Amino acid sequence: TPIEKFLAAVWEKLLGQTRVSVHDDFFELGGHSLLATQVISRIQVLLPSELSIRQLFEKPTIAELSVLLETVIGDHSKPVDHPAVVRLQRDRFRSPR
């Protein structure tokens, strides 16, 4: 589904994986509470949902989480295109001495 594809892309990016299955457990792939916070943040930016970190701990696979999201936001919503986040060099922000 579009939501599963969106979640897989988020997990692949945050976990440094090249391919994530809908049945893979986020925490078994190396996820932890700080990364879970980032997952929830990205979901809330792109999908109109009120998802908590606790819900990710309770539903740690894409298959489980996508069903929950579809229930919360309805079947009509789809992830929107969002510009890619670009990592900047830290030295660009240092003040001259």
C-alpha atoms as a printed R data frame, in Angstrom:
   type eleno elety resid chain resno      x      y      z
1  ATOM     1    CA   THR     A     1  0.000  0.000  0.000
2  ATOM     2    CA   PRO     A     2  1.156  3.613 -0.257
3  ATOM     3    CA   ILE     A     3  1.424  3.819  3.530
4  ATOM     4    CA   GLU     A     4  3.549  0.653  3.681
5  ATOM     5    CA   LYS     A     5  5.855  2.040  0.981
6  ATOM     6    CA   PHE     A     6  6.159  5.328  2.857
7  ATOM     7    CA   LEU     A     7  6.962  3.574  6.155
8  ATOM     8    CA   ALA     A     8  9.491  1.280  4.466
9  ATOM     9    CA   ALA     A     9 11.289  4.291  2.980
10 ATOM    10    CA   VAL     A    10 11.401  6.014  6.377
11 ATOM    11    CA   TRP     A    11 12.716  2.899  8.098
12 ATOM    12    CA   GLU     A    12 15.315  2.217  5.398
13 ATOM    13    CA   LYS     A    13 16.617  5.774  5.703
14 ATOM    14    CA   LEU     A    14 16.701  5.916  9.493
15 ATOM    15    CA   LEU     A    15 18.013  2.382 10.018
16 ATOM    16    CA   GLY     A    16 20.517  2.441  7.156
17 ATOM    17    CA   GLN     A    17 18.899 -0.584  5.500
18 ATOM    18    CA   THR     A    18 18.658 -1.143  1.753
19 ATOM    19    CA   ARG     A    19 15.431 -3.144  1.948
20 ATOM    20    CA   VAL     A    20 12.902 -3.539  4.733
21 ATOM    21    CA   SER     A    21 10.088 -6.090  4.755
22 ATOM    22    CA   VAL     A    22  6.624 -5.226  6.034
23 ATOM    23    CA   HIS     A    23  7.127 -8.017  8.575
24 ATOM    24    CA   ASP     A    24 10.503 -6.839  9.921
25 ATOM    25    CA   ASP     A    25 10.476 -5.622 13.504
26 ATOM    26    CA   PHE     A    26 11.726 -2.029 13.798
27 ATOM    27    CA   PHE     A    27 13.582 -2.744 17.030
28 ATOM    28    CA   GLU     A    28 15.134 -6.003 15.823
29 ATOM    29    CA   LEU     A    29 16.556 -4.054 12.854
30 ATOM    30    CA   GLY     A    30 18.405 -1.768 15.257
31 ATOM    31    CA   GLY     A    31 15.711  0.757 16.035
32 ATOM    32    CA   HIS     A    32 15.623  2.377 19.460
33 ATOM    33    CA   SER     A    33 13.602  5.037 21.247
34 ATOM    34    CA   LEU     A    34 15.415  7.994 19.646
35 ATOM    35    CA   LEU     A    35 14.894  6.596 16.156
36 ATOM    36    CA   ALA     A    36 11.291  5.773 17.061
37 ATOM    37    CA   THR     A    37 10.808  9.454 17.867
38 ATOM    38    CA   GLN     A    38 12.101 10.336 14.395
39 ATOM    39    CA   VAL     A    39  9.756  7.805 12.768
40 ATOM    40    CA   ILE     A    40  6.760  9.290 14.586
41 ATOM    41    CA   SER     A    41  7.859 12.810 13.685
42 ATOM    42    CA   ARG     A    42  8.142 11.970  9.984
43 ATOM    43    CA   ILE     A    43  4.769 10.233  9.992
44 ATOM    44    CA   GLN     A    44  3.109 13.222 11.634
45 ATOM    45    CA   VAL     A    45  4.638 15.659  9.138
46 ATOM    46    CA   LEU     A    46  3.395 13.736  6.107
47 ATOM    47    CA   LEU     A    47  0.243 11.988  7.295
48 ATOM    48    CA   PRO     A    48 -2.594 13.514  9.273
49 ATOM    49    CA   SER     A    49 -2.305 11.226 12.276
50 ATOM    50    CA   GLU     A    50 -1.934 11.344 16.022
51 ATOM    51    CA   LEU     A    51  0.478  8.465 16.460
52 ATOM    52    CA   SER     A    52  2.442  7.949 19.664
53 ATOM    53    CA   ILE     A    53  5.786  6.306 20.292
54 ATOM    54    CA   ARG     A    54  3.977  3.791 22.479
55 ATOM    55    CA   GLN     A    55  1.947  2.683 19.448
56 ATOM    56    CA   LEU     A    56  5.165  2.032 17.511
57 ATOM    57    CA   PHE     A    57  6.425 -0.098 20.406
58 ATOM    58    CA   GLU     A    58  3.121 -2.001 20.390
59 ATOM    59    CA   LYS     A    59  3.036 -2.365 16.584
60 ATOM    60    CA   PRO     A    60  6.709 -2.597 15.570
61 ATOM    61    CA   THR     A    61  6.232 -3.927 12.025
62 ATOM    62    CA   ILE     A    62  5.226 -1.969  8.947
63 ATOM    63    CA   ALA     A    63  2.301 -4.347  8.410
64 ATOM    64    CA   GLU     A    64  0.903 -3.707 11.887
65 ATOM    65    CA   LEU     A    65  1.625  0.013 11.904
66 ATOM    66    CA   SER     A    66  0.123  0.626  8.471
67 ATOM    67    CA   VAL     A    67 -3.153 -1.028  9.518
68 ATOM    68    CA   LEU     A    68 -3.258  1.258 12.544
69 ATOM    69    CA   LEU     A    69 -2.497  4.325 10.411
70 ATOM    70    CA   GLU     A    70 -5.138  3.412  7.841
71 ATOM    71    CA   THR     A    71 -7.653  3.078 10.653
72 ATOM    72    CA   VAL     A    72 -6.664  6.421 12.167
73 ATOM    73    CA   ILE     A    73 -6.489  8.491  8.978
74 ATOM    74    CA   GLY     A    74 -8.894  6.571  6.756
75 ATOM    75    CA   ASP     A    75 -8.294  4.834  3.459
76 ATOM    76    CA   HIS     A    76 -8.474  8.047  1.401
77 ATOM    77    CA   SER     A    77 -5.255  9.632  2.634
78 ATOM    78    CA   LYS     A    78 -1.972  9.017  0.902
79 ATOM    79    CA   PRO     A    79  1.506 10.184  1.787
80 ATOM    80    CA   VAL     A    80  2.324 13.461  0.120
81 ATOM    81    CA   ASP     A    81  5.522 14.192 -1.742
82 ATOM    82    CA   HIS     A    82  7.923 15.970  0.543
83 ATOM    83    CA   PRO     A    83 11.259 17.466 -0.424
84 ATOM    84    CA   ALA     A    84 14.257 15.430  0.631
85 ATOM    85    CA   VAL     A    85 16.110 16.496  3.749
86 ATOM    86    CA   VAL     A    86 19.630 17.565  2.869
87 ATOM    87    CA   ARG     A    87 22.454 17.187  5.356
88 ATOM    88    CA   LEU     A    88 24.590 20.327  5.620
89 ATOM    89    CA   GLN     A    89 28.226 20.536  6.600
90 ATOM    90    CA   ARG     A    90 28.609 21.696 10.198
91 ATOM    91    CA   ASP     A    91 31.466 24.047  9.343
92 ATOM    92    CA   ARG     A    92 29.042 26.194  7.330
93 ATOM    93    CA   PHE     A    93 27.486 27.327 10.601
94 ATOM    94    CA   ARG     A    94 30.622 28.133 12.574
95 ATOM    95    CA   SER     A    95 31.217 31.771 13.254
96 ATOM    96    CA   PRO     A    96 34.429 33.294 11.922
97 ATOM    97    CA   ARG     A    97 37.107 33.935 14.505
